[in-house]
C-alpha cells in the first residue's frame, strides 16, 4: 500500500514538473495500552475510580485492569506521578506500585471512554526503551532505503548518539544520502537538544507528544527555543501537530489556529506540517490552502533586512565567526536585500550553499540548480523560499543564469530589468562555492556581464530543456 502511494506521488510530481521530497516517519519507542476482554471496543472510566495497570500485555483488560506494553512501568513511576493516556484525554494518578507483580494502582482523574491500543505518556520519566525498535530498523532498511526516500523523521530522539546510530545504519545499508530529521517529543530530548541538533540534518518540533511530556503552558517556549537554535545552526526546522486541528471536522479553521501558523513563521520555522487534517478529515484540500495562504501572509509582512542582520549577529555571537560558506551566503543575501533583487540563484552540487542562503532569509525566491536529483528534492522540500531544479551540468554558470532569467520572466516571478544575485563556484564537483555576481534579468539575455545570450548554443540549450524539471513557481491565490 505504501509503495503504491509513493508511486502515485512521484507520478504526480513528474506530471507537474516538481521535485517532491518523501519523508519516512518512524514509529519509535511508544508505549500503548492493551486489548479488552469480551471483544469490547471501548471501556468507560469514571472519575475517582481505581484501575490497575499491568505490564502483562497478554492480559485482556476491562474498567478495573488495563494492560500496558512497557515492561518496566512499575519500576519507572512513583506515587503522585501522572500517567496520560490517549493524547491526554485520560489522566491517571499513581497511588502505589508493585514491582514484583509489575502492577501500578492508579486513580482515574476524569471521566473518559477509552479504546484499545491507545498511546501512553509518562511525563518526566526517562523511559528505558531503545530509540529505534526492530520495526523501525526494518522499515528504514527494507522500505525507506529501497524506496529511495529523502528524509527519515526519527521519533522520540533522546540524545545525539541516537542520531549517530541512525546515520551509521543508513550508511551500512546504502542510504547515506538520506537526511535525518529529529523529532523532539520528550523531556530527555529537550534537555539534550544542543547535542541532537549538532548531529542532525533538521529538527521537527513535535508538539503533540511534547505537550504530554512537559506542561502545555511551556510548549511555546520550547518551540521558540528550538526554532531559534536551529536557525542559528542553519538547519531547517519543521513545526508540527494540531496546527489546524479543527479542520479535521470543520471546513474553516479557528482564528487562533491561523495565528498559531503565522506565529510559527514569525518564530523562524522553515516548514509547517499538517497531520490529522489531511490524513483523516474530509477538508484536506481546504486545510492545505488555508495553511499556504497564512504562511504567505506572514512571510510577506516580515522585515527581511532586520531578520538577516539578526541571524547573522546571532550566529557570530554564538560561534564567534561565520564559516566561509556562511559568509558568502550572508553577503549574497545582504546584496539581494540592498539592491531589491527578485531572485538568488544558487548553483550547488550538494545543496549546502542553498541551505546557507536560506538560513539568512532572502526576501525573494531562492533558485537552486543542481545536477543531483536527490539534492533537488531535499533542497526544494525543506529550505525556506527554495525552489530546486535539476540541470545537466553546473560548468557553464553564465548559460544557466541566462536560462533562469528567461524562464523567470515567462513564469511571471520577475520582469525585464529586474536584478538577480548568482552564487556559483569555479571548481564544481567538490562542493565549492566562491563567486557572487549580480545580473540583470532580461528576456533578450544581455545581463550585467555584457554577454549576448541569443546565440544558437543558448537557444538550443533552452529548447532542449536545460532546466530538466522546468521552471514553474506557482503563487498561492489569496
C-alpha positions as CSV (number, residue, x, y, z in Angstrom):
1,X,0.0,0.0,0.0
2,X,2.7,2.5,1.0
3,X,4.7,1.6,-2.2
4,X,1.7,2.4,-4.3
5,X,1.2,5.7,-2.5
6,X,4.8,6.6,-3.2
7,X,4.5,5.8,-6.9
8,X,1.3,8.0,-7.1
9,X,3.2,10.9,-5.5
10,X,6.2,10.5,-7.8
11,X,3.9,10.2,-10.9
12,X,2.1,13.4,-9.9
13,X,5.4,15.2,-9.3
14,X,6.7,14.2,-12.8
15,X,3.4,15.3,-14.4
16,X,3.5,18.7,-12.6
17,X,7.3,19.0,-13.1
18,X,8.1,19.2,-9.4
19,X,10.8,17.9,-7.2
20,X,8.8,16.5,-4.3
21,X,10.7,15.0,-1.3
22,X,9.5,12.0,0.6
23,X,9.8,11.7,4.4
24,X,9.6,8.4,6.2
25,X,8.2,8.7,9.8
26,X,9.4,6.1,12.2
27,X,7.2,4.6,14.9
28,X,9.7,5.0,17.7
29,X,9.6,3.5,21.2
30,X,6.0,4.2,22.1
31,X,4.0,2.8,25.0
32,X,0.5,1.6,24.4
33,X,-2.5,0.2,26.3
34,X,-3.6,-3.3,25.6
35,X,-6.8,-5.1,24.4
36,X,-10.1,-5.6,26.1
37,X,-11.9,-8.8,27.1
38,X,-15.2,-10.0,25.6
39,X,-14.2,-8.3,22.3
40,X,-15.2,-4.9,23.7
41,X,-14.3,-1.8,21.6
42,X,-14.3,0.6,24.5
43,X,-14.3,0.9,28.2
44,X,-15.9,3.7,30.2
45,X,-14.0,5.1,33.2
46,X,-15.4,7.3,35.9
47,X,-13.6,10.0,37.9
48,X,-12.5,8.7,41.3
49,X,-12.4,5.0,40.4
50,X,-9.3,2.9,40.8
51,X,-7.7,1.0,38.0
52,X,-4.7,-1.3,37.9
53,X,-2.1,-1.1,35.1
54,X,-0.2,-4.3,34.5
55,X,2.9,-5.0,32.4
56,X,1.4,-8.3,31.4
57,X,0.5,-7.3,27.9
58,X,-1.3,-10.6,27.2
59,X,-4.0,-9.7,29.7
60,X,-7.3,-8.7,28.3
61,X,-8.4,-5.6,30.2
62,X,-11.6,-4.0,31.5
63,X,-12.6,-1.0,33.6
64,X,-10.7,-2.4,36.6
65,X,-7.4,-3.7,35.0
66,X,-5.6,-2.4,31.9
67,X,-2.5,-3.9,30.2
68,X,0.5,-1.7,29.3
69,X,3.2,-2.5,26.7
70,X,6.0,-1.1,28.9
71,X,7.5,-3.9,30.9
72,X,9.2,-1.6,33.4
73,X,6.3,0.6,34.2
74,X,6.1,-0.3,37.9
75,X,9.8,0.5,38.4
76,X,9.7,3.7,36.4
77,X,6.8,5.6,38.0
78,X,6.2,6.5,41.7
79,X,3.3,7.6,43.9
80,X,2.0,11.0,43.0
81,X,3.0,11.0,39.3
82,X,0.6,11.3,36.5
83,X,0.1,9.0,33.5
84,X,-1.5,10.4,30.4
85,X,-3.4,8.1,28.1
86,X,-4.8,8.7,24.6
87,X,-3.2,12.1,24.0
88,X,-4.1,13.2,27.5
89,X,-7.8,12.5,27.2
90,X,-7.5,10.2,30.2
91,X,-5.4,11.3,33.2
92,X,-4.4,8.7,35.8
93,X,-2.7,9.4,39.2
94,X,-0.3,6.8,40.5
95,X,-1.3,5.7,44.1
96,X,1.1,2.8,44.6
97,X,3.4,0.4,42.7
98,X,4.2,-3.3,43.0
99,X,7.4,-4.0,41.1
100,X,7.3,-7.8,41.9
101,X,3.9,-8.1,40.3
102,X,4.5,-5.5,37.6
103,X,1.4,-3.6,38.6
104,X,0.6,0.1,39.2
105,X,-2.5,1.2,41.1
106,X,-4.0,4.4,39.8
107,X,-6.9,6.7,40.4
108,X,-9.0,7.9,37.4
109,X,-8.9,11.7,37.4
110,X,-11.6,12.4,34.7
111,X,-14.5,10.7,33.0
112,X,-13.3,9.1,29.8
113,X,-14.1,6.4,27.1
114,X,-11.0,4.5,26.1
115,X,-10.4,2.4,23.0
116,X,-7.8,-0.3,22.6
117,X,-4.1,0.3,22.0
118,X,-4.0,4.0,22.9
119,X,-0.8,5.8,23.4
120,X,0.5,6.4,26.9
121,X,2.9,9.1,28.2
122,X,4.8,9.2,31.4
123,X,5.7,12.9,32.0
124,X,9.2,13.4,33.5
125,X,10.1,9.7,33.3
126,X,13.2,8.6,31.5
127,X,11.8,5.6,29.6
128,X,14.1,2.5,29.4
129,X,13.3,1.7,25.7
130,X,15.5,1.6,22.6
131,X,15.2,4.7,20.4
132,X,14.9,2.5,17.3
133,X,12.8,-0.6,17.6
134,X,13.1,-3.7,15.4
135,X,10.2,-2.4,13.4
136,X,11.9,0.9,12.9
137,X,15.1,-0.7,11.6
138,X,13.0,-3.0,9.3
139,X,11.0,0.0,8.0
140,X,14.2,2.0,7.3
141,X,16.3,-0.7,5.7
142,X,13.6,-2.7,3.8
143,X,11.3,0.1,2.8
144,X,12.9,3.6,3.2
145,X,16.3,2.9,1.7
146,X,14.9,0.6,-1.0
147,X,12.2,3.2,-2.0
148,X,14.9,5.9,-2.0
149,X,13.1,8.2,0.4
150,X,14.7,11.6,1.0
151,X,14.3,12.1,4.8
152,X,13.9,10.0,7.9
153,X,11.8,11.5,10.6
154,X,13.3,9.9,13.7
155,X,10.7,9.7,16.5
156,X,11.4,10.2,20.2
157,X,15.2,11.1,19.7
158,X,16.7,11.5,23.1
159,X,20.4,12.2,22.6
160,X,23.0,12.8,19.9
161,X,24.2,9.2,19.9
162,X,20.7,8.2,18.7
163,X,21.3,10.3,15.6
164,X,24.8,8.9,15.0
165,X,23.5,5.3,15.3
166,X,20.8,6.0,12.8
167,X,23.3,7.6,10.4
168,X,25.5,4.5,10.7
169,X,22.5,2.3,10.0
170,X,21.8,4.3,6.8
171,X,25.4,4.2,5.7
172,X,25.7,0.5,6.3
173,X,22.7,-0.2,4.0
174,X,23.4,2.2,1.2
175,X,21.2,5.1,2.4
176,X,23.9,7.6,3.3
177,X,22.2,10.2,1.1
178,X,19.1,10.2,3.2
179,X,18.9,13.1,5.6
180,X,17.7,12.8,9.2
181,X,15.0,15.0,10.8
182,X,14.9,14.5,14.6
183,X,11.6,14.8,16.3
184,X,11.8,16.3,19.7
185,X,8.9,14.7,21.7
186,X,10.0,14.3,25.3
187,X,11.8,15.9,28.2
188,X,15.0,14.0,27.7
189,X,15.2,15.1,24.0
190,X,14.6,18.7,25.1
191,X,17.3,18.5,27.7
192,X,19.8,17.1,25.1
193,X,18.6,19.4,22.3
194,X,22.0,21.0,21.6
195,X,23.7,17.6,21.2
196,X,20.8,16.3,19.0
197,X,20.9,19.5,16.8
198,X,24.6,19.2,16.2
199,X,24.3,15.7,14.7
200,X,21.0,16.1,12.8
201,X,20.2,17.5,9.4
202,X,17.0,19.1,10.7
203,X,14.5,19.3,13.6
204,X,10.8,18.7,13.9
205,X,9.1,20.4,16.8
206,X,6.6,17.6,17.5
207,X,4.2,19.4,19.8
208,X,1.7,16.6,20.3
209,X,3.8,14.2,22.4
210,X,5.9,17.1,23.7
211,X,2.8,18.6,25.2
212,X,2.2,15.4,27.1
213,X,5.8,15.3,28.5
214,X,6.0,19.0,29.6
215,X,3.4,21.4,30.9
216,X,1.3,22.7,27.9
217,X,2.0,26.2,29.1
218,X,5.7,25.7,28.4
219,X,5.4,24.2,24.9
220,X,5.5,27.6,23.2
221,X,8.8,28.4,25.0
222,X,10.3,25.1,23.9
223,X,9.1,25.8,20.3
224,X,10.7,29.2,20.2
225,X,14.0,27.9,21.7
226,X,14.3,25.0,19.3
227,X,13.5,27.1,16.2
228,X,15.9,29.9,17.2
229,X,18.8,27.5,17.8
230,X,18.1,25.6,14.6
231,X,18.0,29.0,12.7
232,X,21.4,29.9,14.1
233,X,22.8,26.5,13.2
234,X,21.5,26.9,9.7
235,X,19.4,23.7,9.9
236,X,15.8,23.5,8.7
237,X,13.1,23.2,11.3
238,X,9.5,21.9,11.0
239,X,6.7,22.9,13.3
240,X,4.0,20.2,13.6
241,X,0.9,18.9,15.3
242,X,-2.5,20.4,15.8
243,X,-1.9,23.5,13.7
244,X,-5.3,23.4,12.1
245,X,-6.8,20.7,14.3
246,X,-10.4,21.9,14.0
247,X,-10.3,21.4,10.2
248,X,-10.4,17.6,10.7
249,X,-14.2,18.1,11.1
250,X,-14.8,21.8,10.0
251,X,-14.2,23.4,6.6
252,X,-12.8,26.6,8.3
253,X,-10.1,26.9,11.0
254,X,-10.4,29.0,14.1
255,X,-8.7,32.3,14.2
256,X,-6.4,31.0,17.0
257,X,-5.2,28.2,14.7
258,X,-4.3,30.7,11.9
259,X,-2.5,32.8,14.4
260,X,-0.6,29.7,15.6
261,X,0.6,29.0,12.0
262,X,1.6,32.7,11.5
263,X,3.4,32.8,14.8
264,X,5.4,29.7,13.8
265,X,6.5,31.6,10.7
266,X,7.5,34.6,12.7
267,X,9.4,32.4,15.1
268,X,11.5,31.3,12.1
269,X,10.2,27.9,11.2
270,X,11.2,26.6,7.7
271,X,8.1,24.4,7.4
272,X,4.7,23.9,8.9
273,X,3.1,20.4,8.8
274,X,-0.4,19.1,8.7
275,X,-1.2,15.7,10.1
276,X,-4.8,14.6,11.0
277,X,-6.2,17.5,9.0
278,X,-5.0,15.8,5.7
279,X,-4.8,12.2,6.9
280,X,-8.3,11.8,8.4
281,X,-10.5,14.8,7.6
282,X,-12.7,15.5,4.5
283,X,-11.4,19.1,4.2
284,X,-7.8,18.2,3.4
285,X,-7.6,20.5,0.3
286,X,-9.0,23.4,2.2
287,X,-6.6,22.8,5.1
288,X,-3.6,23.0,2.7
289,X,-4.9,26.1,1.0
290,X,-5.6,27.9,4.3
291,X,-2.1,27.0,5.7
292,X,-0.4,28.1,2.5
293,X,-2.2,31.4,2.4
294,X,-1.5,32.1,6.1
295,X,2.2,31.3,5.6
296,X,2.3,33.7,2.6
297,X,0.7,36.5,4.5
298,X,3.1,36.0,7.4
299,X,6.2,35.8,5.2
300,X,5.1,38.9,3.2
301,X,4.9,41.0,6.4
302,X,8.4,40.4,7.7
303,X,11.3,42.8,7.7
304,X,13.9,40.8,5.9
305,X,16.7,43.2,6.4
306,X,16.3,43.1,10.2
307,X,15.8,39.3,10.0
308,X,19.0,38.9,8.0
309,X,21.0,41.0,10.5
310,X,19.5,39.2,13.5
311,X,20.5,35.8,12.2
312,X,24.0,37.0,11.2
313,X,24.7,38.7,14.5
314,X,23.3,35.7,16.5
315,X,25.5,33.3,14.6
316,X,28.6,35.4,15.3
317,X,27.6,35.8,19.0
318,X,27.1,32.0,19.3
319,X,30.2,30.8,17.4
320,X,32.5,33.8,17.2
321,X,32.6,33.9,13.4
322,X,30.8,32.7,10.3
323,X,32.1,29.8,8.3
324,X,33.4,30.5,4.7
325,X,30.2,29.2,3.2
326,X,28.0,31.2,5.6
327,X,29.9,34.4,5.0
328,X,29.5,34.0,1.2
329,X,25.8,33.2,1.6
330,X,25.3,36.1,4.1
331,X,26.9,38.5,1.6
332,X,24.7,37.2,-1.2
333,X,21.5,37.7,0.7
334,X,22.5,41.1,2.0
335,X,23.3,42.1,-1.6
336,X,19.9,40.8,-2.7
337,X,18.2,42.9,0.0
338,X,20.2,46.1,-0.7
339,X,19.5,46.0,-4.5
340,X,16.0,44.6,-4.2
341,X,16.9,41.5,-6.3
342,X,14.0,39.3,-7.2
343,X,16.0,36.1,-7.2
344,X,19.0,34.5,-5.6
345,X,20.3,31.8,-8.0
346,X,22.4,29.1,-6.3
347,X,24.5,26.6,-8.3
348,X,25.1,23.8,-5.9
349,X,26.4,20.2,-6.1
350,X,25.5,19.2,-2.6
351,X,22.8,21.7,-1.6
352,X,24.9,23.1,1.2
353,X,25.1,26.6,-0.3
354,X,21.4,26.6,-0.9
355,X,20.9,25.8,2.8
356,X,23.3,28.6,3.9
357,X,21.5,31.1,1.6
358,X,18.1,30.0,3.0
359,X,19.5,30.4,6.5
360,X,20.0,34.2,6.0
361,X,16.4,34.6,4.8
362,X,16.4,36.4,1.4
363,X,13.1,38.2,0.7
364,X,12.8,36.7,-2.8
365,X,12.9,33.3,-4.3
366,X,16.0,31.1,-4.0
367,X,16.6,29.1,-7.1
368,X,18.8,26.1,-6.5
369,X,20.2,24.5,-9.7
370,X,21.9,21.1,-9.1
371,X,22.7,18.0,-11.2
372,X,21.7,15.7,-8.3
373,X,18.0,14.7,-8.2
374,X,18.2,13.8,-4.6
375,X,19.7,17.1,-3.6
376,X,17.0,18.9,-5.7
377,X,14.2,17.1,-3.8
378,X,15.8,17.7,-0.4
379,X,16.6,21.4,-1.0
380,X,13.2,22.3,-2.6
381,X,11.4,20.3,0.0
382,X,12.7,21.9,3.2
383,X,14.7,25.1,2.8
384,X,12.8,28.3,3.2
385,X,12.0,30.0,-0.1
386,X,13.9,27.5,-2.1
387,X,12.8,26.1,-5.5
388,X,15.1,23.5,-6.9
389,X,15.7,22.3,-10.5
390,X,17.8,19.5,-12.0
391,X,20.3,20.6,-14.6
392,X,22.7,18.6,-16.8
393,X,25.9,20.4,-15.5
394,X,27.0,23.4,-13.5
395,X,30.0,24.2,-15.5
396,X,28.6,27.0,-17.7
397,X,27.1,29.2,-15.0
398,X,26.5,32.1,-17.3
399,X,24.4,30.0,-19.6
400,X,22.4,28.7,-16.7
401,X,21.8,32.1,-15.2
402,X,20.6,33.3,-18.7
403,X,18.2,30.4,-18.9
404,X,16.9,31.2,-15.4
405,X,16.5,34.8,-16.5
406,X,14.3,33.9,-19.4
407,X,12.3,31.4,-17.5
408,X,11.7,33.7,-14.6
409,X,10.1,36.3,-16.9
410,X,7.9,33.7,-18.6
411,X,6.8,32.4,-15.1
412,X,5.9,35.9,-14.0
413,X,8.1,35.9,-11.0
414,X,10.3,38.7,-12.4
415,X,10.2,41.3,-15.2
416,X,12.6,42.6,-17.7
417,X,15.1,44.8,-15.9
418,X,14.9,43.2,-12.5
419,X,18.1,42.1,-10.8
420,X,19.2,38.7,-9.5
421,X,22.2,37.5,-7.5
422,X,24.0,34.5,-8.7
423,X,26.1,32.3,-6.3
424,X,28.4,29.9,-8.0
425,X,31.8,28.3,-7.8
426,X,34.8,27.7,-10.0
427,X,35.6,24.1,-9.0
428,X,32.5,22.1,-9.3
429,X,32.4,18.5,-8.0
430,X,33.9,19.4,-4.7
431,X,31.0,21.3,-3.1
432,X,33.0,24.6,-3.5
433,X,31.4,28.0,-3.9
434,X,33.5,31.1,-4.3
435,X,31.7,33.6,-6.5
436,X,28.9,36.1,-6.2
437,X,27.7,38.3,-9.1
438,X,24.7,40.5,-9.9
439,X,22.9,40.1,-13.2
440,X,20.0,41.9,-14.9
441,X,17.0,39.7,-15.7
442,X,16.2,40.3,-19.3
443,X,14.4,38.3,-22.0
444,X,16.9,39.5,-24.6
445,X,19.7,37.9,-22.5
446,X,22.0,40.9,-22.1
447,X,22.9,40.6,-18.5
448,X,25.3,42.6,-16.3
449,X,28.2,40.7,-17.7
450,X,27.6,42.1,-21.2
451,X,27.4,38.6,-22.8
452,X,24.9,38.1,-25.6
453,X,22.6,35.2,-24.8
454,X,20.8,34.8,-28.1
455,X,23.4,32.6,-29.6
456,X,22.4,29.3,-31.2
457,X,24.0,27.4,-28.4
458,X,22.0,29.1,-25.8
459,X,18.7,28.8,-27.7
460,X,19.4,25.1,-28.3
461,X,20.2,24.6,-24.6
462,X,16.9,26.2,-23.6
463,X,14.8,24.4,-26.2
464,X,16.2,21.0,-25.2
465,X,15.1,21.7,-21.6
466,X,18.4,22.6,-19.9
467,X,16.3,23.0,-16.8
468,X,15.0,19.5,-16.8
469,X,12.4,19.9,-14.1
470,X,11.0,23.0,-15.8
471,X,10.8,26.4,-14.1
472,X,7.4,27.0,-12.6
473,X,6.9,28.9,-9.4
474,X,3.2,29.0,-8.7
475,X,1.9,31.7,-6.4
476,X,-0.9,31.0,-3.9
477,X,-4.1,32.9,-4.6
478,X,-5.4,34.9,-1.7
